[in-house]
């Protein structure tokens, strides 16, 4: 396998190379040996194993192994965008409530009710 790196110096591994590494581990090579051999972090290989077993979701990308950014389906993007709007509204409401309570505590302290 050819060692390729992106602009940040991170090792680029294509899906076929990833599968080849996982197959090699399946034949008996240890994670540490594979990590040294392919210049990868052990946790990276463990994450790949967990994704293969279904324990972790696989990333949704159209450009695996390239330097381009990952893409997300439009439906999921819109759902997350709506969730973000709702969260921001909720945060704004809680901030107003907090400010009102802060003022109320200040007033009660001034009047020595507390």
N, C-alpha and C positions, 0 to 999 in steps of 0.2 A: 504494500500500500504506500502510496506517495503521501508524504507529510505536507499538507497545505495549511496555511494559516490566514486568518482574516486580518484586517487593518489593526485590530486590537491585540494581535498576537495569539488569539485563541485558535486551537486546532479545529479544522473543518472536517467533519466526518459525514459522508453521504449515507443514505439509508442502506445501501447495499454493503458498505463497509461496516456499518453498525451491526447489521445482521451477521456478517462474517465474524466479527468479534464475539458476538453472543453465541454463535455456533461453536466457535473455538473454546469458549468457556464451558459450554455444554459437554465438550469432549474431555474435560478434565483439567484444563489450565486454570490456575487460581486467578482471582480478581487482581491481586497485587501484581502477578506476572503480566497479565494482559495490560494493566495500567502502565507498567514500565515499558513494555514492548511497544505500545501504540502512543505513548506520551499523553495519557489521559488521566484524569482524576478518578480514583476508585468510586467516589460518590456518583460520578457521571454514569459509569457502567452499571452501578446498582440501580440508578433511576431508570436506565434503559430496560433492565431486567423487570423492574416493577411495572413499567409501561407494557412490556410484552405479555406479562402475566395478567394484565387487566387490573392490577391493583391501583395503578395511576392512570388517569386519562391520557391518551396520546395527544400531542399538540396538534392544533388545526393549522396546517401551513400548506402553502402551495409551492414553497421554495426550499424544501428540505435540503440541507447541505450547501446552500449558497449564501452569499453575503447579503441578500435582500431580506427585508423584514417579513415576518410571518403575517398572514392575512386571517381575518375572522369572517365567518359568514355574515351577510348583511342582516339576517333575521336575529342572530345572536347580538350583533352590534346594537340594533334598535332596542332590543329587550334591555340590554345593559344601560343604554342611554336613558331609557324611561326610568329605570331603577335609580340611576344617578340623579335625575331630576327630583324624584320623590325623596331621596335621601337629603338633597340640598334644601328642599322645602322644610323637611323635618328639622334639620339642623338650624335653619333660620328661626323656626318657631321656638325651638328649645332655647336658643340664644336670647330671644325676647323674654321668654319666661324666666330665665336665669337673671336677666337684668332687672325685671320687675321684683323678683324675690330679693335680690341684693339691695334694691332701694327700700323695700319693706323692712328688711333687717336694720338698715341704717336708721330709718325713721324710728323704729321701736327702741333702738339703743339711745337715740337722742332724747326721747321722751322717758327713758329709763323704765320701760315696760318689760325689759329683758334683763 
